[in-house]
Amino acid sequence: MASTTEQKKMLILKSSNGDEFEIEESVAVQSITIKNMVEDNYTKIPLPNVDTQTLIKIIEYLMKHAVEKTYTNEEEIENFDKEFVNGKSYRDLFELILAANYLEIKGLLDLLCQSIADRIKNKSANAVRKIFNITPDYSTEEEEEEKVRID
């Protein structure tokens, strides 16, 4: 007699700090990077570019979005996404962006980039340079010249 409960295939994700997290394959394969490794028969997935704290946040995102189709509605997901980025520092967002890009999680990458774009909208060039840690390559005179030209 066949069992009515299906055995869920589990994977182990290993952070750059060496911490391991067990997660359902169906949840983890939202990441193209992980999906490719699963197709190559990996069950323990090393993630050398993702630290433990970032991986915990990524797993939280993946779990909520995997459940989306069966247990939650679109409004709940939108609220989760808003809360997910709300209150995070630029540094946290940048770390998550790097991890989402490495893991190829398009929805998360789009969410994070949009959050950064919303935060820097209407900020001065100097403020944006500071946020992104960009050293100006113009002299003070050249900046003033550019400012006058734009206005």
C-alpha positions in Angstrom: 0.0 0.0 0.0 1.4 3.4 -1.0 2.0 6.0 1.7 -0.2 9.1 1.5 2.6 11.3 2.8 5.3 11.9 0.4 8.9 11.9 1.6 10.3 15.4 1.0 13.9 15.5 -0.3 16.1 17.6 1.9 19.3 19.5 1.2 22.0 20.9 3.4 23.1 24.4 2.7 26.5 25.2 4.1 27.5 28.9 4.7 30.9 30.4 4.4 31.2 30.3 8.2 30.6 26.5 8.1 27.1 26.5 9.5 24.7 24.1 8.0 21.0 24.4 7.4 18.6 21.7 6.3 16.0 22.8 3.8 13.5 21.1 1.5 14.8 20.8 -2.1 11.6 22.2 -3.5 12.2 25.4 -1.5 15.9 25.7 -2.2 15.7 25.2 -6.0 14.2 28.7 -6.3 17.9 29.5 -6.5 19.2 28.7 -10.0 22.7 28.1 -8.5 21.3 25.5 -6.0 19.1 24.0 -8.7 22.1 23.4 -11.0 24.0 21.8 -8.1 21.0 19.5 -7.3 20.9 18.5 -11.0 24.6 17.5 -10.5 23.4 15.3 -7.6 24.7 17.5 -4.7 22.8 17.1 -1.5 25.2 19.2 0.6 25.5 22.5 -1.1 28.6 24.6 -0.2 27.9 28.4 -0.4 31.4 30.0 0.0 30.1 33.4 -0.9 27.2 33.6 1.6 27.8 34.1 5.3 25.6 32.6 8.0 23.5 35.7 8.8 22.8 36.4 5.1 22.0 32.7 4.5 19.4 32.8 7.3 17.7 35.8 5.7 17.8 34.1 2.3 16.2 30.9 3.6 13.5 33.0 5.3 12.7 34.6 1.9 12.8 31.3 0.0 10.5 29.6 2.5 7.9 32.3 2.4 8.0 32.5 -1.4 7.8 28.7 -1.8 4.7 28.5 0.4 3.2 31.4 -1.6 1.4 29.1 -4.1 -0.5 27.0 -1.6 -0.8 28.7 1.7 -0.7 32.5 1.3 -2.1 35.1 -1.0 -0.4 37.8 -3.1 -1.1 40.5 -0.5 0.6 38.5 2.3 3.7 38.1 0.0 3.8 41.8 -0.7 3.5 42.6 3.0 6.3 40.1 3.7 8.5 41.6 1.1 8.0 45.1 2.5 8.8 44.0 6.0 11.8 41.9 4.7 13.6 45.0 3.4 12.1 47.5 5.9 14.6 48.7 8.5 17.6 46.9 7.0 20.8 49.0 6.7 22.4 49.7 3.3 25.1 47.3 4.3 22.6 44.5 5.0 20.9 45.1 1.7 24.2 45.1 -0.2 25.1 41.8 1.4 21.8 40.3 0.5 22.1 41.7 -3.1 25.5 40.0 -3.5 24.1 36.7 -2.2 20.9 36.9 -4.3 23.0 37.5 -7.3 25.4 34.7 -6.5 22.5 32.3 -5.8 20.6 33.6 -8.9 17.3 34.4 -7.0 15.8 36.8 -9.5 12.7 37.8 -7.4 14.8 38.6 -4.3 17.4 40.5 -6.4 14.7 42.6 -8.0 13.1 43.3 -4.5 16.5 44.4 -3.0 17.5 46.5 -5.9 14.1 48.2 -6.0 14.5 48.9 -2.2 17.9 50.6 -2.8 16.5 52.6 -5.7 13.6 53.8 -3.6 15.9 54.8 -0.8 18.3 56.8 -3.0 15.6 58.5 -5.1 15.8 62.3 -4.7 19.1 62.2 -2.9 22.0 64.4 -3.9 25.0 63.0 -5.9 27.2 63.4 -2.8 24.7 61.4 -0.6 24.6 58.6 -3.2 28.4 58.6 -3.5 28.6 58.2 0.3 26.0 55.4 0.3 27.8 53.5 -2.4 31.3 54.4 -1.0 32.3 56.1 -4.3 35.2 58.4 -4.3 34.5 61.5 -6.4 36.8 61.7 -9.4 36.0 65.4 -10.1 37.8 68.3 -8.6 35.7 70.8 -6.6 35.8 73.2 -9.6 34.7 70.5 -12.0 31.8 69.5 -9.7 30.6 73.1 -9.5 30.9 73.4 -13.3 28.9 70.3 -13.8 26.3 71.5 -11.3 25.8 74.8 -13.2 25.6 72.9 -16.5 22.9 70.6 -15.3 20.8 73.4 -13.7 
